[in-house]
Amino acid sequence: MTLSEKIHQNYFDLTPAEKKVADHFLWAGAEIVFETMNDIKQKTKVGDATIIRLCQKLGYSGFADLKIEVAKDDYSHNVSEPATSPYASIENTLTKTISTTLNKINQTTITQVIELLDQASRVYIFGVGGSAFSSKALESMLLRIGVRAQAITDPHCQAQLAAITNEADLIIAFSLTGRTKDTLEPLKIAKDNHAKIVAITTYPASPIADQAEIVLQTAVDDFLNGGSLVGRLSQLLIGDVLVYEYEKMHAHDTIVAREKIVRAILNKRKQE
């Protein structure tokens, strides 16, 4: 039985406060997997206890369990749904990921991150697992516009480097869930050393986000598709926006840097 069916079956046994949350669940549909408890509290003006109590009345152990079941239903539906073309569901998911991610971007926040990039003596990019690929990609994108950045994807190296950071350092941390322990622990060390931290995560109220001065929000969780293209796309899209806005503010410098790097790469090619 789907979440919608469970809500309709139990609706008249719910309290007024629980109905407010249930109505929000019905309105949000599959998008509920991208929301946090804090998101729902802000939208419905109820407390944690009400949300948890409703989840339990509907047969779930808690809010996380509810989201997993919703994600499973949505995933199964997308996989089995007849499509006009063999890969229409993939195309729709990627298109939706792009639009949702861009809608979450705040121009003021992007400007603040660029200011941190300008001020930093050293820029490090943390990410493990699937986020390690995004870290490496952002490193390359930043290098091409003249920003000396280094992706650190080994948890032990992250911890060692975090121990010697200071207020002149900037760390950009990738984590879709915002709860990756291997990334969180080094960030706590770096924060104690007064390093600047930017978190790129789907959950602005997550532990990793709590360590950061600035949070850039992705639009994908990894409930059932961890390491998939959509999660990486959302992360890389934010990286691309950062690079785009940085270039707008440093047009001459970035053109010079791009030219130098292109010439260096051309010199690596086989001479005809």
FIVO-467017 format. One record per atom (N, C-alpha, C): z, x, y; residue in three letters. Coordinates in pm, whole numbers, padded with zeros to 5 digits, always signed. Layout:
N
ZXYala/...
This chain:
272
+00000+00084-00120met/+00000+00000+00000met/+00000+00088+00125met/-00086+00057+00219thr/-00097+00137+00340thr/+00018+00108+00435thr/+00034+00193+00536leu/+00138+00173+00636leu/+00119+00039+00706leu/-00003+00008+00742ser/-00031-00119+00810ser/+00011-00238+00724ser/-00021-00232+00597glu/+00016-00341+00506glu/+00168-00353+00493glu/+00237-00241+00486lys/+00384-00244+00476lys/+00446-00304+00601lys/+00391-00268+00717ile/+00445-00322+00843ile/+00426-00473+00848ile/+00308-00521+00815his/+00282-00665+00819his/+00369-00740+00718his/+00396-00678+00605gln/+00477-00742+00502gln/+00623-00755+00545gln/+00671-00658+00623asn/+00813-00655+00660asn/+00840-00688+00806asn/+00736-00721+00883tyr/+00747-00730+01028tyr/+00859-00823+01076tyr/+00871-00940+01016phe/+00966-01039+01067phe/+01111-01010+01027phe/+01130-00906+00944asp/+01265-00863+00909asp/+01312-00747+00996asp/+01227-00703+01088leu/+01260-00590+01174leu/+01335-00633+01299leu/+01416-00544+01352thr/+01485-00571+01478thr/+01384-00557+01593thr/+01416-00609+01712pro/+01324-00594+01826pro/+01286-00449+01855pro/+01383-00359+01846ala/+01354-00218+01871ala/+01261-00161+01764ala/+01286-00199+01638glu/+01201-00152+01529glu/+01060-00207+01542glu/+01048-00330+01592lys/+00915-00390+01611lys/+00835-00311+01715lys/+00903-00259+01816lys/+00834-00179+01918lys/+00772-00054+01854lys/+00847+00009+01764val/+00795+00127+01696val/+00684+00087+01598val/+00705-00024+01526ala/+00604-00072+01431ala/+00473-00105+01503ala/+00483-00167+01620asp/+00364-00199+01699asp/+00291-00071+01739asp/+00369+00029+01774his/+00307+00157+01810his/+00236+00219+01690his/+00297+00213+01573phe/+00234+00265+01451phe/+00101+00195+01425phe/+00101+00063+01441leu/-00022-00014+01418leu/-00130+00025+01518leu/-00089+00045+01642trp/-00184+00080+01747trp/-00238+00222+01726trp/-00151+00315+01687ala/-00191+00454+01673ala/-00275+00479+01548ala/-00248+00404+01441gly/-00322+00423+01317gly/-00305+00564+01263gly/-00416+00626+01221ala/-00411+00760+01162ala/-00369+00866+01264ala/-00379+00834+01392glu/-00340+00930+01496glu/-00191+00960+01494glu/-00115+00880+01421ile/+00030+00900+01416ile/+00065+01037+01358ile/-00025+01095+01276val/+00005+01225+01216val/+00010+01336+01321val/-00045+01312+01439phe/-00044+01413+01544phe/+00074+01397+01639phe/+00158+01296+01616glu/+00268+01269+01708glu/+00400+01321+01654glu/+00491+01348+01744thr/+00625+01391+01708thr/+00723+01276+01733thr/+00844+01294+01688met/+00949+01195+01716met/+00965+01178+01867met/+00959+01289+01939asn/+00974+01283+02085asn/+00861+01202+02149asn/+00739+01219+02098asp/+00626+01141+02149asp/+00654+00991+02135asp/+00701+00953+02017ile/+00725+00810+01991ile/+00841+00757+02074ile/+00945+00837+02088lys/+01059+00794+02172lys/+01016+00771+02315lys/+00931+00857+02367gln/+00884+00841+02504gln/+00798+00717+02520gln/+00718+00687+02419lys/+00625+00574+02429lys/+00691+00440+02401lys/+00796+00440+02320thr/+00859+00314+02281thr/+00998+00293+02341thr/+01053+00401+02399lys/+01186+00393+02462lys/+01296+00355+02362lys/+01286+00409+02240val/+01391+00387+02140val/+01448+00523+02100val/+01556+00522+02021gly/+01619+00646+01978gly/+01571+00692+01842gly/+01613+00813+01806asp/+01578+00870+01676asp/+01618+00778+01561asp/+01738+00723+01571ala/+01791+00642+01461ala/+01701+00522+01432ala/+01647+00461+01537thr/+01560+00345+01519thr/+01433+00383+01444thr/+01374+00495+01481ile/+01250+00540+01416ile/+01275+00571+01269ile/+01384+00643+01242ile/+01415+00679+01103ile/+01448+00555+01020ile/+01525+00463+01081arg/+01560+00341+01010arg/+01436+00259+00975arg/+01341+00251+01066leu/+01217+00178+01038leu/+01141+00245+00924leu/+01130+00377+00928cys/+01059+00448+00822cys/+01120+00417+00686cys/+01253+00415+00681gln/+01321+00388+00554gln/+01302+00242+00510gln/+01302+00149+00606lys/+01277+00009+00571lys/+01137-00010+00513lys/+01044+00077+00556leu/+00906+00066+00508leu/+00884+00144+00378leu/+00991+00207+00329gly/+00983+00274+00199gly/+00961+00423+00203gly/+00975+00484+00322tyr/+00959+00628+00336tyr/+01095+00694+00352tyr/+01106+00820+00314ser/+01234+00889+00327ser/+01263+00926+00473ser/+01160+00937+00552gly/+01177+00970+00694gly/+01042+00974+00762gly/+01040+01019+00887phe/+00917+01019+00965phe/+00813+01116+00908phe/+00858+01234+00863ala/+00765+01332+00806ala/+00697+01276+00681ala/+00775+01206+00597asp/+00720+01145+00475asp/+00617+01039+00512asp/+00646+00959+00614leu/+00552+00856+00660leu/+00420+00922+00703leu/+00430+01031+00780lys/+00308+01096+00829lys/+00224+01153+00715lys/+00291+01208+00616ile/+00218+01263+00501ile/+00141+01153+00429ile/+00205+01037+00410glu/+00137+00927+00342glu/+00021+00874+00424glu/+00039+00867+00556val/-00071+00823+00643val/-00187+00923+00635val/-00154+01053+00636ala/-00257+01156+00627ala/-00331+01147+00494ala/-00258+01119+00385lys/-00322+01105+00254lys/-00418+00987+00253lys/-00376+00874+00309asp/-00463+00756+00313asp/-00588+00784+00395asp/-00570+00848+00511asp/-00683+00877+00598asp/-00777+00978+00534asp/-00720+01077+00468tyr/-00801+01179+00401tyr/-00883+01117+00288tyr/-00819+01035+00207ser/-00889+00969+00095ser/-01000+00879+00146ser/-00972+00810+00257his/-01071+00718+00315his/-01193+00796+00363his/-01170+00908+00431asn/-01281+00987+00485asn/-01365+01050+00376asn/-01299+01090+00266val/-01372+01155+00158val/-01459+01055+00082val/-01406+00933+00063ser/-01476+00834-00020ser/-01568+00741+00059ser/-01557+00742+00192glu/-01633+00649+00275glu/-01782+00679+00268glu/-01867+00576+00241pro/-02011+00597+00242pro/-02056+00643+00379pro/-02149+00737+00385ala/-02193+00792+00513ala/-02343+00778+00529ala/-02390+00772+00653thr/-02532+00764+00680thr/-02602+00894+00645thr/-02529+01005+00648ser/-02581+01133+00605ser/-02475+01198+00517ser/-02513+01295+00432pro/-02417+01351+00337pro/-02290+01407+00401pro/-02300+01455+00525tyr/-02186+01522+00587tyr/-02143+01455+00717tyr/-02169+01325+00727ala/-02135+01254+00850ala/-01986+01255+00878ala/-01903+01245+00773ser/-01758+01243+00794ser/-01709+01376+00850ser/-01770+01486+00803ile/-01733+01618+00856ile/-01774+01628+01002ile/-01895+01582+01032glu/-01942+01585+01170glu/-01852+01502+01261glu/-01812+01385+01216asn/-01726+01298+01296asn/-01589+01362+01320asn/-01536+01425+01216thr/-01406+01490+01229thr/-01411+01605+01329thr/-01516+01687+01321leu/-01528+01800+01414leu/-01548+01752+01557leu/-01630+01649+01573thr/-01654+01594+01707thr/-01526+01539+01767thr/-01450+01468+01683lys/-01323+01411+01728lys/-01224+01520+01762lys/-01223+01628+01684thr/-01132+01739+01711thr/-01162+01802+01846thr/-01288+01820+01876ile/-01327+01879+02005ile/-01282+01792+02121ile/-01311+01662+02114ser/-01278+01573+02226ser/-01127+01559+02242ser/-01054+01549+02130thr/-00909+01533+02138thr/-00843+01659+02194thr/-00890+01775+02151thr/-00833+01901+02200thr/-00858+01916+02349thr/-00979+01890+02393leu/-01013+01904+02535leu/-00932+01806+02621leu/-00907+01688+02568asn/-00829+01588+02644asn/-00684+01629+02662asn/-00635+01718+02574lys/-00496+01762+02584lys/-00478+01882+02677lys/-00590+01940+02721ile/-00582+02060+02805ile/-00548+02022+02949ile/-00450+02092+03003asn/-00408+02072+03141asn/-00453+02192+03224asn/-00529+02166+03331gln/-00585+02274+03411gln/-00478+02363+03472gln/-00371+02301+03519thr/-00262+02379+03579thr/-00202+02476+03477thr/-00184+02428+03356thr/-00127+02511+03251thr/-00219+02627+03216thr/-00349+02600+03209ile/-00446+02706+03181ile/-00439+02814+03289ile/-00430+02771+03415thr/-00420+02867+03527thr/-00295+02953+03514thr/-00185+02892+03470gln/-00061+02967+03453gln/-00075+03074+03345gln/-00146+03040+03237val/-00167+03138+03130val/-00253+03254+03180val/-00356+03223+03258ile/-00442+03329+03313ile/-00362+03421+03405ile/-00268+03364+03481glu/-00182+03446+03565glu/-00096+03540+03481glu/-00049+03491+03367leu/+00029+03577+03277leu/-00059+03688+03219leu/-00184+03656+03187leu/-00277+03758+03138leu/-00298+03866+03244leu/-00309+03824+03369asp/-00329+03919+03479asp/-00208+04010+03497asp/-00090+03956+03479gln/+00033+04030+03505gln/+00076+04119+03389gln/+00029+04090+03269ala/+00078+04159+03149ala/+00023+04302+03140ala/+00110+04393+03102ser/+00067+04530+03073ser/+00006+04537+02933ser/+00060+04458+02843arg/+00011+04454+02705arg/+00004+04308+02660arg/-00103+04274+02586val/-00121+04139+02535val/-00131+04145+02383val/-00044+04072+02316tyr/-00044+04065+02171tyr/-00068+03920+02128tyr/-00136+03904+02016ile/-00166+03770+01964ile/-00109+03761+01824ile/-00014+03669+01804phe/+00052+03652+01675phe/-00008+03532+01600phe/-00026+03548+01472gly/-00070+03437+01387gly/-00069+03483+01243gly/-00025+03397+01152val/-00027+03430+01009val/-00099+03319+00934val/-00136+03347+00810gly/-00206+03247+00731gly/-00340+03210+00796gly/-00369+03080+00805gly/-00492+03036+00867gly/-00501+03075+01014gly/-00386+03080+01080ser/-00384+03115+01222ser/-00415+03263+01246ser/-00410+03344+01142ala/-00445+03486+01157ala/-00591+03501+01196ala/-00677+03415+01140phe/-00820+03421+01173phe/-00842+03387+01320phe/-00769+03288+01370ser/-00782+03250+01510ser/-00732+03362+01600ser/-00626+03431+01558ser/-00572+03543+01635ser/-00675+03654+01649ser/-00739+03688+01538lys/-00841+03793+01540lys/-00960+03752+01628lys/-00997+03626+01620ala/-01110+03578+01700ala/-01078+03583+01849ala/-00956+03542+01887leu/-00919+03546+02029leu/-00911+03690+02078leu/-00863+03780+01993glu/-00861+03922+02029glu/-01001+03968+02068glu/-01100+03934+01986ser/-01237+03974+02013ser/-01291+03912+02141ser/-01262+03783+02161met/-01309+03714+02281met/-01251+03776+02408met/-01123+03810+02404leu/-01059+03868+02521leu/-01108+04010+02548leu/-01129+04087+02442leu/-01179+04223+02460leu/-01316+04222+02529leu/-01397+04125+02496arg/-01533+04119+02553arg/-01533+04089+02703arg/-01422+04038+02755ile/-01415+04014+02900ile/-01321+04114+02968ile/-01288+04219+02895gly/-01211+04326+02955gly/-01061+04313+02947gly/-01011+04219+02869val/-00866+04203+02852val/-00825+04277+02724val/-00743+04377+02739arg/-00699+04456+02623arg/-00595+04377+02545arg/-00639+04318+02437ala/-00552+04234+02354ala/-00552+04287+02211ala/-00441+04266+02142gln/-00429+04312+02003gln/-00372+04200+01917gln/-00446+04162+01813ala/-00398+04061+01720ala/-00307+04127+01616ala/-00188+04071+01598ile/-00093+04120+01498ile/-00072+04006+01398ile/-00118+04026+01275thr/-00115+03916+01178thr/-00023+03944+01059thr/+00036+04063+01054asp/+00132+04094+00949asp/+00274+04065+01001asp/+00351+03980+00931pro/+00485+03942+00980pro/+00577+04061+01004pro/+00570+04164+00919his/+00656+04280+00937his/+00617+04357+01064his/+00487+04370+01087cys/+00441+04437+01209cys/+00479+04356+01332cys/+00472+04223+01321gln/+00512+04137+01433gln/+00659+04163+01469gln/+00742+04170+01368ala/+00886+04191+01392ala/+00911+04328+01455ala/+00844+04430+01405gln/+00863+04564+01459gln/+00816+04571+01604gln/+00701+04513+01631leu/+00649+04516+01768leu/+00737+04434+01862leu/+00783+04318+01814ala/+00868+04232+01897ala/+00995+04306+01940ala/+01044+04393+01853ala/+01168+04465+01881ala/+01154+04562+01999ala/+01032+04604+02030ile/+01013+04700+02140ile/+00935+04640+02257ile/+00924+04506+02262thr/+00859+04442+02376thr/+00955+04439+02495thr/+00899+04411+02612asn/+00980+04394+02732asn/+00914+04293+02824asn/+00964+04281+02946glu/+00916+04177+03038glu/+00771+04198+03082glu/+00714+04315+03055ala/+00575+04341+03092ala/+00476+04294+02986ala/+00528+04248+02871asp/+00442+04210+02759asp/+00419+04059+02754asp/+00301+04022+02705leu/+00267+03882+02682leu/+00230+03864+02536leu/+00290+03764+02472ile/+00256+03729+02334ile/+00197+03589+02332ile/+00078+03576+02274ile/+00016+03446+02251ile/+00032+03416+02103ile/+00100+03307+02070ala/+00132+03276+01930ala/+00059+03151+01883ala/-00014+03164+01773phe/-00083+03051+01710phe/+00002+02995+01596phe/+00021+02863+01594ser/+00082+02795+01479ser/+00056+02646+01495ser/-00022+02587+01407leu/-00052+02445+01419leu/+00076+02362+01414leu/+00163+02391+01319thr/+00285+02311+01304thr/+00392+02349+01405thr/+00386+02473+01455gly/+00492+02522+01543gly/+00620+02554+01469gly/+00612+02562+01337arg/+00732+02584+01255arg/+00715+02701+01158arg/+00613+02783+01176thr/+00587+02894+01086thr/+00697+02999+01101thr/+00777+03014+00997lys/+00896+03101+01005lys/+00858+03246+01034lys/+00749+03294+00970asp/+00707+03433+00989asp/+00669+03463+01134asp/+00626+03361+01207thr/+00592+03378+01349thr/+00713+03350+01438thr/+00793+03253+01401leu/+00907+03214+01482leu/+01009+03327+01498leu/+01043+03395+01390glu/+01148+03497+01396glu/+01112+03613+01490glu/+00990+03668+01485pro/+00955+03773+01583pro/+00954+03721+01727pro/+00916+03596+01746leu/+00914+03541+01882leu/+01055+03534+01941leu/+01153+03502+01856lys/+01292+03500+01904lys/+01335+03638+01950lys/+01293+03740+01876ile/+01327+03878+01913ile/+01259+03913+02045ile/+01132+03879+02058ala/+01057+03910+02179ala/+01115+03836+02300ala/+01156+03713+02279lys/+01215+03637+02389lys/+01345+03701+02436lys/+01425+03749+02342asp/+01550+03819+02378asp/+01520+03944+02461asp/+01401+04002+02441asn/+01360+04120+02517asn/+01286+04083+02646asn/+01282+03953+02677his/+01223+03901+02800his/+01071+03912+02805his/+01007+03923+02689ala/+00861+03918+02686ala/+00815+03776+02719ala/+00698+03763+02779lys/+00641+03632+02808lys/+00573+03579+02682lys/+00586+03449+02658ile/+00532+03390+02536ile/+00451+03265+02568ile/+00331+03256+02512val/+00249+03136+02519val/+00229+03085+02377val/+00262+02960+02351ala/+00245+02902+02218ala/+00123+02811+02216ala/+00041+02826+02113ile/-00074+02737+02092ile/-00044+02660+01964ile/-00004+02534+01979thr/+00046+02455+01866thr/+00020+02307+01888thr/+00021+02232+01781thr/+00001+02087+01792thr/+00127+02017+01841thr/+00244+02083+01824tyr/+00370+02017+01854tyr/+00446+02085+01968tyr/+00441+02029+02088pro/+00508+02089+02204pro/+00660+02085+02198pro/+00717+02014+02102ala/+00862+02011+02087ala/+00907+02088+01963ala/+00821+02172+01909ser/+00851+02246+01787ser/+00933+02372+01817ser/+00991+02435+01715pro/+01071+02557+01738pro/+00992+02669+01805pro/+00868+02690+01765ile/+00787+02795+01828ile/+00759+02760+01973ile/+00729+02635+02000ala/+00705+02593+02139ala/+00829+02614+02224ala/+00947+02595+02164asp/+01073+02612+02237asp/+01092+02757+02284asp/+01029+02852+02217gln/+01042+02993+02256gln/+00949+03029+02371gln/+00854+02942+02402ala/+00747+02977+02495ala/+00771+02928+02637ala/+00720+03006+02733glu/+00718+02961+02873glu/+00612+02852+02891glu/+00501+02866+02818ile/+00387+02775+02832ile/+00339+02735+02693ile/+00305+02607+02678val/+00252+02556+02552val/+00113+02498+02576val/+00016+02541+02496leu/-00118+02483+02495leu/-00130+02405+02364leu/-00168+02278+02374gln/-00157+02188+02259gln/-00289+02173+02184gln/-00285+02205+02056thr/-00398+02177+01969thr/-00390+02031+01923thr/-00491+01987+01848ala/-00498+01844+01814ala/-00501+01819+01664ala/-00465+01920+01585val/-00478+01907+01440val/-00352+01958+01371val/-00304+01882+01276asp/-00197+01931+01190asp/-00260+01977+01060asp/-00182+02038+00971asp/-00238+02085+00844asp/-00168+02021+00726asp/-00147+01890+00736phe/-00082+01820+00627phe/-00156+01840+00496phe/-00284+01805+00494leu/-00360+01812+00370leu/-00479+01907+00378leu/-00511+01951+00497asn/-00629+02036+00512asn/-00594+02168+00579asn/-00479+02225+00538gly/-00439+02354+00593gly/-00547+02459+00571gly/-00574+02538+00673gly/-00676+02641+00665gly/-00817+02587+00681gly/-00831+02459+00709ser/-00964+02400+00721ser/-01028+02437+00854ser/-01156+02403+00865leu/-01232+02434+00986leu/-01177+02359+01107leu/-01131+02234+01088val/-01089+02156+01204val/-00967+02217+01273val/-00872+02267+01194gly/-00755+02330+01254gly/-00793+02455+01331gly/-00878+02537+01271arg/-00923+02660+01337arg/-01006+02626+01460arg/-01088+02521+01449leu/-01173+02482+01563leu/-01088+02445+01683leu/-00982+02370+01662ser/-00896+02330+01772ser/-00832+02451+01838ser/-00788+02548+01758gln/-00729+02671+01811gln/-00831+02753+01888gln/-00948+02771+01828leu/-01051+02853+01891leu/-01105+02789+02018leu/-01108+02656+02021leu/-01156+02587+02140leu/-01064+02616+02258leu/-00934+02616+02234ile/-00840+02650+02341ile/-00861+02795+02385ile/-00883+02885+02287gly/-00913+03024+02321gly/-01039+03036+02405gly/-01139+02959+02371asp/-01266+02962+02445asp/-01247+02910+02588asp/-01165+02807+02604val/-01136+02755+02738val/-01065+02861+02821val/-00970+02931+02761leu/-00900+03038+02832leu/-00998+03146+02880leu/-01087+03186+02791val/-01185+03289+02826val/-01278+03239+02936val/-01322+03114+02924tyr/-01412+03054+03024tyr/-01347+03051+03162tyr/-01222+03006+03167glu/-01152+02997+03296glu/-01119+03135+03351glu/-01087+03229+03263tyr/-01059+03365+03307tyr/-01185+03425+03372tyr/-01299+03402+03309glu/-01424+03455+03364glu/-01457+03393+03499glu/-01426+03266+03517lys/-01452+03202+03646lys/-01370+03268+03757lys/-01249+03312+03725met/-01160+03370+03825met/-01184+03520+03844met/-01254+03584+03747his/-01276+03728+03754his/-01423+03758+03726his/-01511+03687+03793ala/-01653+03690+03760ala/-01711+03831+03755ala/-01692+03909+03860his/-01754+04041+03865his/-01698+04132+03756his/-01567+04135+03742asp/-01503+04225+03646asp/-01545+04193+03502asp/-01552+04064+03470thr/-01586+04028+03331thr/-01731+04055+03299thr/-01820+04043+03398ile/-01962+04076+03374ile/-01976+04224+03345ile/-01905+04305+03423val/-01908+04450+03400val/-01855+04483+03260val/-01744+04418+03222ala/-01686+04443+03090ala/-01781+04400+02979ala/-01843+04283+02994arg/-01936+04235+02892arg/-02054+04332+02877arg/-02105+04382+02991glu/-02218+04475+02985glu/-02179+04602+02911glu/-02062+04656+02941lys/-02017+04778+02874lys/-02005+04758+02724lys/-01950+04642+02685ile/-01929+04617+02542ile/-02061+04594+02471ile/-02154+04522+02535val/-02286+04502+02475val/-02357+04635+02455val/-02349+04722+02555arg/-02413+04854+02541arg/-02348+04934+02429arg/-02216+04925+02418ala/-02147+04997+02310ala/-02189+04945+02174ala/-02205+04812+02163ile/-02246+04754+02035ile/-02390+04792+02002ile/-02478+04788+02104leu/-02618+04825+02082leu/-02630+04968+02031leu/-02543+05055+02080asn/-02547+05194+02036asn/-02508+05210+01890asn/-02442+05108+01834lys/-02402+05113+01694lys/-02516+05069+01601lys/-02621+05009+01660arg/-02730+04959+01576arg/-02826+05072+01537arg/-02890+05051+01428lys/-02986+05150+01380lys/-03099+05164+01481lys/-03130+05287+01515gln/-03239+05312+01609gln/-03373+05303+01536gln/-03465+05228+01598glu/-03597+05212+01540glu/-03684+05334+01574glu/
